[in-house]
């Protein structure tokens, strides 16, 4: 037993010794982003390598707010990302439940089409989507245009279908025998069991909405409807680039993602692991 415990300790030390440098390499760009956010615009081009923060972070934040109303753009991004995540998780869960637990004509074809849409690059559908939303529906510069068009998520549907397929069918059959209605089975039995998978999917969808740049840039032309990534893009001009403001905004955009992941990392890891095992 002692030799086994000793070998386990040695493997643990070796594993940490291997992963620690990799973690430092991954964290170094984030640290340098924070360091640059505390410097003036020209600080990023200084000839020496500076690894310690300066004192200009709040100055960059004030300049960023004055140039772009970044706080308002952050508020719009938060509202859009949360609303999109909640609605998309609900819709993809409903679609995944139907594809996993119900037998109907054309079911295999629907699954094949959903799989096929994953292979399409976004650039293929963004122009028809823009024409439909902006010209045909007249929804440009609106909350609906920001949230609704990206709601369908092929990966989310397949993700939730896999989670529901792994659940024992006898559990749901027993509920039907007891007279429980289908919507109650879905809401009160299936969704609680799929909570880790839903948490993992929520992080993925929130991150996708939070970092989305192209669609909000195309569909909104009013400064008051800019999301945070689009607001940062306006700092890149023809003659002047506010590097300090961009870095400060990038730090403010990264912080919520890290907070969400730290709070939900246990569910995220459990959901990914559950989706990989069948």
C-alpha positions in Angstrom: 0.0 0.0 0.0 2.9 2.4 0.8 4.6 1.7 -2.5 1.3 2.3 -4.3 0.7 5.6 -2.4 4.3 6.7 -3.2 3.9 5.9 -6.9 0.6 7.9 -7.0 2.4 10.8 -5.3 5.2 10.7 -7.9 2.7 10.6 -10.8 0.8 13.6 -9.3 4.0 15.6 -8.9 5.1 14.8 -12.5 1.7 15.7 -13.8 1.6 19.0 -12.0 5.2 19.7 -13.1 4.1 19.2 -16.7 0.8 21.2 -16.5 2.2 24.1 -14.5 4.3 25.5 -17.4 1.4 25.0 -19.8 -0.8 26.9 -17.5 1.7 29.7 -17.3 1.9 29.8 -21.1 -1.9 30.0 -21.4 -2.2 32.7 -18.7 0.7 34.9 -19.9 -1.3 36.6 -22.8 -4.1 37.4 -20.3 -1.6 38.9 -17.9 0.0 41.0 -20.7 -3.5 42.2 -21.7 -4.0 43.4 -18.2 -0.5 45.0 -18.2 -1.2 46.8 -21.5 -4.6 48.0 -20.2 -2.7 50.0 -17.5 -0.5 51.8 -20.0 -1.1 54.8 -22.3 -1.7 54.2 -26.0 2.0 54.2 -26.9 2.9 51.9 -24.0 2.2 48.8 -26.0 5.0 49.8 -28.5 7.6 50.4 -25.8 11.0 48.9 -26.8 11.5 47.1 -23.5 9.5 44.2 -22.2 7.3 45.4 -19.3 5.7 42.7 -17.1 4.3 44.8 -14.3 1.2 46.9 -14.3 1.3 50.7 -14.5 -1.2 53.1 -13.0 -3.2 54.2 -16.0 -6.1 51.7 -16.0 -8.7 54.1 -14.8 -7.6 56.7 -17.3 -8.0 54.2 -20.1 -11.4 53.3 -18.8 -12.5 56.9 -18.7 -11.2 57.5 -22.2 -13.0 54.4 -23.3 -16.3 55.5 -21.8 -16.0 58.9 -23.3 -15.3 57.6 -26.8 -17.8 54.7 -26.9 -20.2 54.7 -23.9 -18.7 51.3 -23.1 -20.8 50.8 -19.9 -24.0 51.1 -22.0 -22.6 48.7 -24.6 -21.6 46.3 -21.8 -25.2 46.5 -20.5 -26.6 45.7 -23.9 -24.2 42.7 -24.2 -25.2 41.4 -20.8 -28.9 41.6 -21.6 -28.5 40.0 -25.0 -26.2 37.2 -23.8 -28.3 36.2 -20.8 -31.6 36.4 -22.8 -30.1 34.5 -25.7 -28.6 31.8 -23.4 -31.8 31.2 -21.5 -34.0 31.0 -24.6 -31.5 29.0 -26.7 -31.0 26.4 -23.9 -34.7 26.0 -23.5 -35.4 25.7 -27.2 -32.5 23.3 -27.8 -33.6 21.2 -24.8 -37.1 20.9 -26.3 -35.7 19.9 -29.7 -33.2 17.5 -28.2 -36.0 15.9 -26.1 -38.2 15.4 -29.1 -35.4 13.9 -31.2 -34.3 11.6 -28.4 -37.6 10.3 -27.0 -40.2 10.5 -29.7 -40.5 8.4 -32.9 -41.9 10.2 -35.9 -41.6 10.1 -39.6 -38.5 11.8 -40.9 -36.7 11.8 -37.6 -33.5 10.5 -39.1 -33.7 13.1 -41.9 -34.1 15.9 -39.4 -31.1 14.7 -37.4 -29.1 14.5 -40.7 -30.1 18.0 -41.6 -29.0 19.3 -38.2 -25.7 17.5 -38.5 -25.3 19.0 -42.0 -25.8 22.6 -40.8 -22.8 22.2 -38.5 -20.5 21.9 -41.5 -21.7 25.2 -43.0 -19.5 28.1 -42.3 -21.3 31.1 -40.8 -20.2 33.3 -43.7 -22.5 31.2 -46.0 -25.7 32.1 -44.1 -25.0 35.5 -42.7 -25.9 37.5 -45.9 -29.2 35.7 -46.6 -30.0 36.0 -42.8 -29.2 39.7 -42.9 -31.4 40.3 -46.0 -34.3 38.4 -44.4 -34.1 40.1 -41.1 -33.3 43.6 -42.2 -35.1 43.9 -45.5 -38.0 41.4 -45.4 -38.9 41.7 -41.7 -37.7 45.2 -41.1 -36.1 44.3 -37.7 -32.8 46.1 -38.1 -31.6 48.1 -35.0 -33.9 46.1 -32.6 -33.5 43.7 -29.7 -35.3 41.0 -31.7 -32.7 41.2 -34.4 -29.9 40.8 -31.9 -31.3 37.9 -30.0 -33.7 35.8 -32.1 -31.9 35.0 -35.4 -29.0 33.1 -33.7 -31.3 31.2 -31.4 -31.2 27.9 -33.3 -28.0 26.1 -32.4 -27.3 22.8 -34.0 -24.6 21.9 -31.6 -26.9 22.6 -28.7 -29.7 20.4 -30.1 -27.3 17.4 -30.6 -25.8 18.1 -27.2 -29.1 17.9 -25.4 -30.3 15.0 -27.6 -27.3 13.0 -26.4 -28.0 13.9 -22.8 -31.7 12.8 -23.0 -30.8 9.6 -24.9 -28.6 8.5 -22.0 -31.4 8.7 -19.5 -33.3 5.4 -18.7 -36.5 5.2 -20.7 -38.1 3.2 -17.9 -38.1 6.3 -15.7 -40.3 8.2 -18.1 -42.5 5.2 -18.8 -43.2 4.9 -15.1 -44.2 8.5 -14.9 -46.6 8.1 -17.9 -48.1 5.1 -16.1 -48.7 7.3 -13.1 -50.6 9.8 -15.3 -47.9 12.5 -15.5 -48.3 14.7 -18.5 -45.6 14.9 -21.2 -44.7 18.5 -20.4 -44.5 17.7 -16.7 -42.1 14.8 -17.5 -39.9 17.1 -19.5 -39.9 20.0 -17.0 -39.9 18.1 -13.7 -37.9 15.0 -14.5 -35.8 15.3 -17.7 -34.5 18.8 -17.2 -33.4 18.4 -13.6 -31.5 15.2 -14.6 -29.9 17.1 -17.5 -28.7 20.0 -15.3 -25.0 19.4 -15.7 -25.3 19.2 -19.5 -27.5 22.4 -19.6 -24.9 24.2 -17.5 -22.1 23.2 -19.9 -24.2 24.3 -22.9 -25.2 27.5 -21.2 -21.5 28.5 -20.8 -20.8 27.7 -24.5 -23.8 29.7 -25.7 -23.1 32.6 -23.3 -19.5 32.8 -24.6 -20.6 32.6 -28.2 -23.1 35.4 -27.7 -20.8 37.5 -25.6 -18.0 37.4 -28.2 -20.3 37.7 -31.2 -19.0 40.6 -33.4 -20.1 40.1 -37.0 -23.9 39.8 -36.6 -24.3 42.8 -34.2 -22.1 44.8 -36.5 -24.2 44.1 -39.5 -27.7 44.3 -38.1 -27.3 47.5 -35.9 -26.2 50.8 -37.2 -27.3 53.0 -34.2 -24.6 53.9 -31.7 -27.1 53.3 -28.9 -27.6 49.6 -29.9 -23.9 48.7 -30.1 -22.7 45.6 -28.2 -19.4 45.7 -26.3 -17.3 44.0 -29.0 -18.6 46.3 -31.7 -18.0 49.3 -29.4 -14.3 48.2 -29.1 -14.1 47.9 -32.8 -14.9 51.6 -33.2 -11.7 52.5 -31.4 -9.7 51.4 -34.5 -9.7 54.4 -36.7 -7.8 55.4 -39.9 -5.4 57.7 -38.2 -5.6 56.8 -34.5 -6.0 53.5 -32.6 -6.7 53.7 -28.9 -4.7 50.7 -27.8 -5.0 51.5 -24.1 -8.8 51.7 -24.4 -9.0 48.5 -26.4 -7.0 46.6 -23.8 -9.0 48.1 -20.9 -12.2 47.1 -22.7 -10.8 43.6 -23.4 -10.1 43.2 -19.7 -13.7 44.2 -18.9 -15.1 41.8 -21.5 -12.9 38.9 -20.2 -13.8 39.3 -16.5 -17.5 38.2 -16.8 -16.6 35.1 -18.8 -14.0 34.0 -16.1 -16.6 34.6 -13.4 -19.2 32.6 -15.1 -16.8 29.7 -15.8 -15.5 29.7 -12.2 -19.0 29.6 -10.8 -20.2 26.8 -13.2 -16.9 24.9 -13.9 -18.0 21.9 -11.9 -21.2 21.5 -13.9 -19.3 22.3 -17.1 -16.8 19.5 -16.6 -19.5 17.1 -15.5 -21.7 18.0 -18.6 -18.8 17.6 -21.0 -17.8 14.2 -19.4 -21.4 13.0 -19.5 -21.8 13.9 -23.1 -18.6 12.0 -24.0 -19.8 8.7 -22.4 -22.7 6.6 -23.6 
